[in-house]
Amino acid sequence: MSILNIVDFAQPAKESVEYMPKAEAVLAGNPSQLVHTHFASPCGQLAAGVWEGACGQWTVNFTESEYCEILEGVSVIRDADGTSKTVRAGDRFLIPAGFKGTWEVVEPCKKIFVSVEFKA
C-alpha cells in the first residue's frame, strides 16, 4: 500500500449520487440529498464522504453506526419518543446502529460522515 491510497476529501469524490428518501418516509418538505462517497471498503461495511441535504423532514432507521461532523447548516434529530437534538456547523457526534426517529434539515446542511455497518 502506498501514499496514493490515502483518501483526500479535498479531491473529487469517487462517486456522487443524488436521491430522495422513500416517499413513505418523507414527513415534510422536499428533502433531496446528495452523497459524495470518497471511500467505500471492498466488503461494503465502511464508507466515508460528504452528505448534503435540502430542507425537509423524514424518518430514519440507522442500521449502521455513523460518525458525523456538520460543516454547514442546521438539522434537528428526533428519537422515537420525540426528544430532539439540534446540530449545526462544528458539531461532531455519533449515531449508533439501531437509532430510529426523524431527521429534519432546517437550513441546508452539509456533513462529513463515516459509517460502519456490522453484518451478521
C-alpha positions in Angstrom: 0.0 0.0 0.0 1.3 3.5 -0.9 0.7 7.1 0.0 -1.6 7.1 -3.1 -4.1 5.1 -1.1 -4.7 7.9 1.4 -8.2 9.4 0.8 -8.1 13.2 0.5 -11.5 14.7 0.9 -10.3 17.9 -0.9 -10.2 15.8 -4.1 -13.3 15.0 -6.1 -15.4 12.1 -4.7 -15.2 8.7 -6.3 -19.0 8.7 -6.7 -21.7 11.2 -6.2 -25.4 10.2 -6.0 -28.5 12.4 -5.7 -31.6 10.8 -4.2 -34.7 11.3 -2.1 -35.8 9.3 0.9 -38.5 6.8 0.1 -41.9 8.6 -0.3 -43.4 6.9 2.7 -40.5 8.3 4.9 -40.9 11.9 3.9 -42.8 13.9 6.6 -42.3 17.5 5.3 -40.7 19.4 2.6 -38.7 18.2 -0.4 -35.6 16.7 1.3 -33.4 15.9 -1.7 -30.0 14.6 -0.7 -26.6 14.3 -2.3 -23.9 11.9 -1.2 -20.3 12.2 -2.3 -18.6 8.9 -1.5 -14.8 9.4 -1.0 -14.2 5.9 0.3 -16.1 2.6 0.3 -14.4 -0.6 1.6 -14.4 -3.6 -0.6 -16.5 -5.5 1.9 -19.2 -2.7 1.8 -19.2 -2.3 5.6 -17.3 1.0 5.8 -18.0 4.2 3.9 -16.9 7.8 4.2 -17.7 11.0 2.4 -19.8 14.2 2.3 -23.6 14.3 2.6 -25.7 17.3 1.6 -29.4 17.7 2.5 -32.1 20.1 1.5 -34.8 21.4 3.9 -37.4 18.8 4.9 -38.0 16.0 7.4 -38.0 12.2 7.0 -37.9 9.1 9.2 -34.6 7.4 9.8 -33.6 3.9 10.8 -29.9 3.5 11.2 -28.6 0.0 10.6 -25.1 1.4 10.6 -23.2 3.4 13.2 -22.3 6.8 11.8 -19.9 9.5 12.9 -21.0 12.9 11.7 -19.3 16.3 11.6 -21.6 19.2 10.5 -19.9 21.6 8.1 -22.9 23.8 7.2 -26.5 24.4 8.1 -28.8 23.2 10.9 -30.6 19.9 11.4 -32.8 18.6 14.2 -32.6 14.9 15.0 -35.5 13.4 17.0 -35.8 9.9 18.6 -38.9 7.8 18.6 -40.1 9.4 21.8 -39.8 12.9 20.3 -36.7 14.0 22.3 -34.6 16.2 20.0 -31.0 17.3 19.4 -30.2 20.3 17.2 -26.9 20.1 15.3 -25.1 22.8 13.5 -21.8 23.7 11.9 -18.9 22.5 14.1 -20.9 19.8 15.9 -19.5 16.3 15.9 -21.4 13.2 17.1 -22.0 9.5 16.5 -25.4 7.9 15.8 -25.3 4.3 16.9 -26.8 1.5 14.9 -30.4 0.9 15.9 -31.3 4.5 16.2 -34.9 5.2 14.9 -36.6 8.6 14.7 -36.6 11.6 12.3 -34.0 13.9 10.7 -35.1 17.4 9.9 -33.0 19.8 7.8 -33.9 23.3 9.0 -31.2 25.1 7.0 -29.5 23.3 4.0 -27.0 21.0 5.7 -23.6 19.5 4.8 -21.8 16.9 6.8 -18.8 14.7 6.7 -19.7 11.1 7.6 -18.0 7.8 8.3 -20.4 4.9 8.6 -19.8 1.3 9.7 -22.3 -1.4 9.1 -21.9 -4.6 11.1 -23.2 -7.6 9.2 -24.1 -10.8 11.0 
